[in-house]
Amino acid sequence: MLILCTTLMLAALAGLHMVEEKDTGTLHALRVTPPSVSGLAAYRGGTVSAVTLAYVAAALAISGPFDTRLLPAILAAGLCAGLLTAMIMALLTLVSATKLEAIAHLKIVAMLVAAPPAAAWFIPAPAQYLFAVLPTYWPVKIYWIAIDDGTAWPYALIGTTYCALLLLLLLATINRRLG
């Protein structure tokens, strides 16, 4: 849950900042400048993804006994969580017209981010893969597999690719609607 709490906190900050710029007309003004709205969203998404990667890696490293063999999985989970952070930021930008709406949407997003992976923990492995359609499942699953001494790289590859494709879809939607 530490992975998802960090993700949600940073996504809320970045998403509220983007919605504020949308609300004040800054994103509308970007239509006539060389940098596009989707370029700004990609820049913000990349920045918040990098910060999330660092936060998740640091939080997981100091939250308990640190084992260096978990470092690749922690970095992979952090990368996947970073993409998830950018997705939540982009989603808030798309669905919220004002900061007040964004705060209301964040309450819903918080439940959707935390509840499914928590429920997946208690479900056996074959049925657990039903949660794989949710991008919040992947960063947590990568870490779960790694701490159980499993092979985490297939989950990291699938999860990161899936989250990256969803993020590209959201950025294209931002460009189409706002740019």
C-alpha positions as CSV (number, residue, x, y, z in Angstrom):
1,M,0.0,0.0,0.0
2,L,3.0,2.2,0.5
3,I,3.5,2.2,-3.3
4,L,-0.1,3.3,-4.0
5,C,-0.2,6.0,-1.3
6,T,2.9,7.6,-2.6
7,T,1.5,7.4,-6.1
8,L,-1.8,8.9,-5.1
9,M,-0.3,11.7,-3.2
10,L,1.9,12.9,-6.0
11,A,-0.8,12.3,-8.6
12,A,-3.1,14.5,-6.6
13,L,-0.6,17.3,-6.5
14,A,0.2,17.1,-10.2
15,G,-3.4,16.7,-11.2
16,L,-4.6,19.6,-9.2
17,H,-1.8,21.8,-10.7
18,M,-2.9,20.8,-14.2
19,V,-6.6,21.4,-13.4
20,E,-5.7,24.8,-12.0
21,E,-3.9,25.7,-15.2
22,K,-6.9,24.5,-17.2
23,D,-9.3,26.5,-14.9
24,T,-7.3,29.7,-15.2
25,G,-7.0,29.4,-19.0
26,T,-3.3,28.7,-19.2
27,L,-3.8,25.5,-21.2
28,H,-6.1,27.4,-23.5
29,A,-3.3,30.0,-24.1
30,L,-0.9,27.2,-24.9
31,R,-2.8,26.5,-28.1
32,V,-1.1,29.5,-29.8
33,T,2.4,28.8,-28.6
34,P,4.9,26.3,-29.9
35,P,4.7,23.9,-26.9
36,S,1.5,22.0,-27.1
37,V,-0.9,21.1,-24.3
38,S,0.0,17.4,-24.7
39,G,3.7,18.4,-24.6
40,L,3.1,20.2,-21.3
41,A,1.2,17.2,-20.0
42,A,3.9,14.9,-21.1
43,Y,6.6,17.0,-19.5
44,R,4.6,17.2,-16.2
45,G,3.9,13.5,-16.4
46,G,7.5,12.7,-17.0
47,T,8.6,14.9,-14.1
48,V,6.0,13.5,-11.7
49,S,6.9,9.9,-12.8
50,A,10.5,10.5,-12.0
51,V,9.7,11.9,-8.6
52,T,7.3,9.0,-7.9
53,L,10.1,6.5,-8.9
54,A,12.4,8.2,-6.4
55,Y,9.8,8.3,-3.6
56,V,8.7,4.8,-4.1
57,A,12.2,3.4,-4.2
58,A,13.2,5.4,-1.1
59,A,10.0,4.5,0.8
60,L,10.3,0.8,0.1
61,A,14.0,0.8,0.9
62,I,13.6,2.5,4.3
63,S,10.3,0.9,5.4
64,G,11.8,-2.4,6.4
65,P,14.8,-4.6,6.2
66,F,16.4,-3.7,2.8
67,D,17.7,-6.5,0.7
68,T,19.8,-5.5,-2.3
69,R,18.4,-8.3,-4.5
70,L,15.0,-6.5,-4.3
71,L,16.4,-3.3,-5.8
72,P,15.6,-4.2,-9.5
73,A,12.0,-5.0,-8.5
74,I,11.7,-1.9,-6.4
75,L,12.9,0.2,-9.3
76,A,10.5,-1.6,-11.7
77,A,7.6,-1.1,-9.3
78,G,8.6,2.6,-8.9
79,L,8.7,3.0,-12.7
80,C,5.3,1.4,-13.1
81,A,3.9,3.5,-10.2
82,G,5.4,6.6,-11.9
83,L,3.5,5.9,-15.0
84,L,0.3,5.3,-12.9
85,T,0.9,8.8,-11.3
86,A,1.1,10.4,-14.7
87,M,-2.1,8.6,-15.7
88,I,-4.0,9.8,-12.7
89,M,-2.7,13.3,-13.4
90,A,-3.9,13.1,-17.0
91,L,-7.2,11.6,-16.0
92,L,-7.9,14.4,-13.5
93,T,-7.0,17.0,-16.2
94,L,-9.5,15.4,-18.6
95,V,-12.5,14.9,-16.3
96,S,-12.3,17.9,-14.0
97,A,-13.3,21.4,-15.1
98,T,-12.4,23.1,-11.8
99,K,-10.3,22.4,-8.7
100,L,-13.3,21.6,-6.7
101,E,-14.4,18.9,-9.1
102,A,-10.8,17.6,-9.1
103,I,-10.9,17.2,-5.3
104,A,-14.2,15.4,-5.6
105,H,-12.8,13.1,-8.3
106,L,-9.7,12.5,-6.2
107,K,-11.9,10.9,-3.5
108,I,-13.3,8.4,-6.0
109,V,-9.8,7.8,-7.5
110,A,-8.4,7.1,-4.1
111,M,-10.9,4.3,-3.5
112,L,-10.2,2.9,-7.0
113,V,-6.5,3.1,-6.6
114,A,-6.3,1.4,-3.2
115,A,-9.2,-1.1,-3.0
116,P,-8.6,-3.4,-5.9
117,P,-4.9,-4.3,-5.2
118,A,-5.8,-4.7,-1.5
119,A,-8.5,-7.1,-2.5
120,A,-6.3,-8.9,-5.0
121,W,-3.9,-9.8,-2.1
122,F,-6.5,-12.2,-0.7
123,I,-7.5,-13.9,-3.9
124,P,-5.5,-16.9,-5.2
125,A,-3.2,-16.4,-8.2
126,P,-5.4,-17.6,-11.2
127,A,-8.4,-15.5,-10.2
128,Q,-6.1,-12.6,-9.2
129,Y,-5.3,-11.9,-12.8
130,L,-8.8,-10.5,-13.3
131,F,-7.4,-7.4,-11.6
132,A,-4.7,-7.1,-14.3
133,V,-6.9,-4.8,-16.4
134,L,-6.5,-2.2,-13.7
135,P,-3.2,-0.3,-13.9
136,T,-3.0,0.0,-10.1
137,Y,-2.5,-3.8,-9.9
138,W,0.9,-3.9,-11.6
139,P,3.2,-1.9,-9.4
140,V,2.0,-3.8,-6.3
141,K,2.1,-7.2,-8.1
142,I,5.8,-6.6,-9.1
143,Y,6.7,-6.0,-5.5
144,W,4.7,-8.9,-4.2
145,I,6.4,-11.3,-6.6
146,A,9.8,-10.0,-5.7
147,I,9.4,-10.3,-1.9
148,D,8.2,-13.9,-2.4
149,D,11.4,-14.6,-4.2
150,G,9.6,-15.0,-7.6
151,T,10.6,-13.8,-11.0
152,A,9.3,-10.2,-11.2
153,W,10.7,-9.2,-14.6
154,P,7.7,-10.5,-16.7
155,Y,5.3,-8.6,-14.5
156,A,7.5,-5.5,-14.7
157,L,7.6,-5.8,-18.5
158,I,3.9,-6.4,-18.9
159,G,2.9,-3.8,-16.3
160,T,5.1,-1.1,-17.5
161,T,4.1,-1.6,-21.1
162,Y,0.4,-1.7,-20.2
163,C,0.7,1.5,-18.1
164,A,2.8,3.3,-20.8
165,L,0.2,2.4,-23.5
166,L,-2.7,3.7,-21.3
167,L,-0.7,6.9,-20.6
168,L,-0.1,7.5,-24.3
169,L,-3.8,7.0,-24.9
170,L,-4.6,9.6,-22.2
171,L,-2.1,12.1,-23.6
172,A,-3.5,11.7,-27.1
173,T,-7.0,12.4,-25.6
174,I,-5.7,15.5,-23.8
175,N,-4.2,16.7,-27.1
176,R,-7.5,16.1,-28.9
177,R,-9.7,17.7,-26.3
178,L,-7.6,20.5,-25.0
179,G,-4.9,21.1,-27.6
